[in-house]
Amino acid sequence: MTLYRVQAPSAVLPCIKKDLPVKRVLISGVGKIDFNPDSRQYVYFSRTDKHHVYYVFNKVFKIVAEEINRFDKASAILPGHDKMSVNDFYNAVNKSVLRDIREFLKDYVPSSSVELVSLSYLSSFYNFFVDCATSNKQKQTDHIPELSDTHFYGGAFGVNDAWLDLLKHCTTETSSSIIYLQDFFDYILQTQQNFSSARKTIRAYLMYNPSFMEILENIRWRTQVNPDFYDKNNKNQIRSALTTIFDEGQYNPDKHLSRRDFLRVKQDIISEMEQIR
């Protein structure tokens, strides 16, 4: 199983920090995972690659709109596109607009980028998470795992507190990459052979053009084994996280899970971990 996230490539990005998710997943040079700033903050992941691509494009377009709006010379560089809203991207996506934006990014915002992160993790964690989670619209207390944005490509997971500890110790490896904003527009213009000049929404392009998935395949990823997963103490870390989740009621109260249920989950997770190790 794989979770995906898009975030700022560094801790401080004053130009685009308004629209870019905070860098909450930190991966060291040896593959260790930390969640920033602390485990009480929810960290959101796309649960499918399709949702990830859809979210990345939406987020990139919001960032670009913000860059254009804040740039003093945008009206001269992009005639008719000053004070551009995100809806201009969604509702009037055509070659002319995309080319103008690509040149604007290349000449005036060349360093703007996002970090893409993925975590490969145990399917037993996935099953347990889905069983314990609740809709973010229905959640009544903190520290319960969230399901959000489910009407688009499987939606996203919201993870915090002891669940982040459990996820860390159920993650087998990580992958990360930096991609520059102009690369998205290069990619769209290169792959759309029959790009219609008629107005279409970006949602329609993403929905009906499977080639958009290739953007994940055509970038260079740095993949690292998670050392915590192979640590001899990992079983105890998993047990500790599960105990905290049970004792503090960090699961959907409508499920009425028992200690026996948690013992079964612990056995499933550790069994799968041992098979992979």
Salt bridges, closest charged atoms under 4 A:
ASP34 OD1 - LYS168 NZ 3.80
ASP38 OD1 - ARG40 NE 3.32
GLU66 OE1 - LYS18 NZ 3.96
GLU67 OE1 - ARG70 NE 2.80
ASP100 OD2 - HIS81 NE2 3.86
GLU103 OE2 - ARG102 NE 3.59
GLU103 OE2 - LYS106 NZ 3.83
GLU115 OE1 - LYS23 NZ 2.60
ASP131 OD1 - LYS255 NZ 3.97
GLU146 OE2 - LYS139 NZ 2.59
ASP149 OD2 - HIS51 NE2 2.76
ASP149 OD1 - HIS151 NE2 3.73
ASP161 OD2 - HIS143 ND1 3.55
ASP186 OD1 - ARG102 NH1 3.45
ASP228 OD1 - LYS32 NZ 2.84
ASP247 OD1 - ARG259 NH2 3.67
ASP268 OD2 - ARG264 NH1 3.66
GLU274 OE2 - LYS235 NZ 2.51
